[in-house]
Amino acid sequence: MAFKDIREYIDFLRKNRKIIEINDEISTDLEIAYISRQATYRNFPPLLFTKVKGYPGWKVLTNVFYSIDAFYDLLGTSKLEEISKNFIEQFMGDMPISLSQKIKSLTEFTKFGKILPKSKKPVFEEESRANLLTFPALKTWPKDAGRYFTFSIVITKDPETNVNNLSVYRIQIVNDREAIIHWQVLKRGNIAAQKYKRLGVRKIPVAIVNGVDPVIAFIASSPVPPGLDKYLFAGIIRGEGVEVHELDNGILVPSNAESVIEGYVDLDDVRLEGPFGDHLGYYTPQDYFPTFKLEKVHLRENPIFHATSVGKPPLEDAWIGKAVERLFLPFLQMIVPELVDMNLPEYGLYTGIGIFSIKKMYPGQGKRAMMALWGTGQLSLLKFIIVVDEDVNVHDINQVMYAIASTVDPKRDVLIVDNVITDSLDHTVPNPPLGSKIGIDATRKFKEETGREWPEEVKDDEQVVIRMRPLLEKILRSHDLPVK
Ligand SMILES: Cc1cc2nc3c(=O)[nH]c(=O)nc-3n(C[C@H](O)[C@H](O)[C@H](O)COP(=O)(O)O)c2cc1C
């Protein structure tokens, strides 16, 4: 079941007593962000602020992705990997062609119809008095440069392929008609901008959308395989195509959005953005990004504004990272077939540390997998990659520690790669967006890798295990310990 819009999701939350409605007056200046972070740290359900100081008629919704449980509700299952697996089995078969070729050929299948975007009359109307300052954008940390859209979706169209890009980038409000869009160099927004630039276009049509089915917002913040239309991918994950409407500037937007800002990004107007308290828990320093210029605003009656605040983990981006990890594992396994499981730990900042288990079959495969992972989409941002054998549970950090301690010779098994693309928000990076990365091959080694046989691991005698089982159980029971 897919939620038609954010209102239907709020109704679902109300029915299931999973929303906290706050009717006390509250300010967009630090107050909503503070309460929202405190709620996420405590895994409280979403918060709906109904009385926002200075913004009558608006409601602000935060903490939508309050824990992995939010995704179970939104996607109707706790087995997120199954959604992608079913899709791959149903639509992709096992044709030995590349992922992007498969995706292209998909549009030819008639059975694809249900998940394709569908044209629908919008529920929003043009609002001539509205401007960027009339939105309840949040100031999230005391030294932020100003008020920001923190969970709005920037929609662009790739000028070469016409593929629709929906992406969550923070947006710094400058004045009533101008804002700065913080898209990092490797993201779809900047890639589309660079393509427009090559075609001689300096003013790129853009829409900034807020308040949609949270699955669409999640997909916009996810590393969907390059070249794949995010409306199409949202349809795959929702099991139902997104209802869309074409704006005068040619951009397709969800018909059921709470607000739509139509305009363009001016590539000739690049300004200093930030500082902004970011997901590393530090203020990111200022840097130059292009400016968005507003042309029209469209609103629903009594609109709901979706926002978040990032900071020290684990906040909403950590749970988004966990859902991404589960949903995208089957896709990643198509590119790196030896991959068994992965863990992007909450405290590893999602783009900081990744742990991957592989089915190792030949010497050198640990480092090979590492390089394949760094070469795949946004995993290129990972600063630390740890590769372990398939019998190591990547979600058990102690097992991972044991694998590192018992299989790694640092000089032989640690790879440091310098001057490569990394997370430009990371203040430790010497020359953003270029920095270094470390890969730790914590797999057991073949003879070719060490020059000698890998030693045998200790293992109990099976007969002793069977013979001693009754005594062990007796001891455990007598101490009220679980028998396992
Ligand atoms: C709350 C939130 C804020 C984000 N802010 C930014 C941002 O300011 N700049 C950026 O490049 N990515 C940001 N991201 C990450 C992107 O949304 C993410 O990389 C997404 O996959 C966009 O990819 P795309 O550009 O390939 O569509 C943010 C994600 C979340 C959840």
PDBQT file of the ligand as one rigid body, heavy atoms in Angstrom, charges set to zero:
ROOT
HETATM    1  C1  LIG A 501      18.406  15.627   5.644  1.00  0.00    +0.000 C 
HETATM    2  C2  LIG A 501      19.344  15.470   4.501  1.00  0.00    +0.000 A 
HETATM    3  C3  LIG A 501      20.076  16.550   4.038  1.00  0.00    +0.000 A 
HETATM    4  C4  LIG A 501      20.953  16.409   2.973  1.00  0.00    +0.000 A 
HETATM    5  N1  LIG A 501      21.655  17.490   2.536  1.00  0.00    +0.000 NA
HETATM    6  C5  LIG A 501      22.463  17.363   1.463  1.00  0.00    +0.000 A 
HETATM    7  C6  LIG A 501      23.135  18.501   0.952  1.00  0.00    +0.000 A 
HETATM    8  O1  LIG A 501      23.017  19.592   1.469  1.00  0.00    +0.000 OA
HETATM    9  N2  LIG A 501      23.930  18.331  -0.135  1.00  0.00    +0.000 N 
HETATM   10  C7  LIG A 501      24.081  17.106  -0.756  1.00  0.00    +0.000 A 
HETATM   11  O2  LIG A 501      24.779  17.032  -1.761  1.00  0.00    +0.000 OA
HETATM   12  N3  LIG A 501      23.463  16.015  -0.275  1.00  0.00    +0.000 NA
HETATM   13  C8  LIG A 501      22.659  16.114   0.807  1.00  0.00    +0.000 A 
HETATM   14  N4  LIG A 501      22.010  15.024   1.294  1.00  0.00    +0.000 N 
HETATM   15  C9  LIG A 501      22.267  13.709   0.695  1.00  0.00    +0.000 C 
HETATM   16  C10 LIG A 501      21.522  13.527  -0.598  1.00  0.00    +0.000 C 
HETATM   17  O3  LIG A 501      20.142  13.707  -0.417  1.00  0.00    +0.000 OA
HETATM   18  C11 LIG A 501      21.800  12.129  -1.122  1.00  0.00    +0.000 C 
HETATM   19  O4  LIG A 501      23.158  12.037  -1.437  1.00  0.00    +0.000 OA
HETATM   20  C12 LIG A 501      20.946  11.742  -2.286  1.00  0.00    +0.000 C 
HETATM   21  O5  LIG A 501      21.304  10.452  -2.652  1.00  0.00    +0.000 OA
HETATM   22  C13 LIG A 501      21.040  12.690  -3.426  1.00  0.00    +0.000 C 
HETATM   23  O6  LIG A 501      21.570  12.013  -4.473  1.00  0.00    +0.000 OA
HETATM   24  P1  LIG A 501      21.425  12.475  -5.966  1.00  0.00    +0.000 P 
HETATM   25  O7  LIG A 501      22.001  13.820  -6.067  1.00  0.00    +0.000 OA
HETATM   26  O8  LIG A 501      22.210  11.446  -6.698  1.00  0.00    +0.000 OA
HETATM   27  O9  LIG A 501      19.975  12.453  -6.281  1.00  0.00    +0.000 OA
HETATM   28  C14 LIG A 501      21.117  15.152   2.360  1.00  0.00    +0.000 A 
HETATM   29  C15 LIG A 501      20.380  14.049   2.810  1.00  0.00    +0.000 A 
HETATM   30  C16 LIG A 501      19.496  14.212   3.879  1.00  0.00    +0.000 A 
HETATM   31  C17 LIG A 501      18.704  13.031   4.345  1.00  0.00    +0.000 C 
ENDROOT
TORSDOF 0
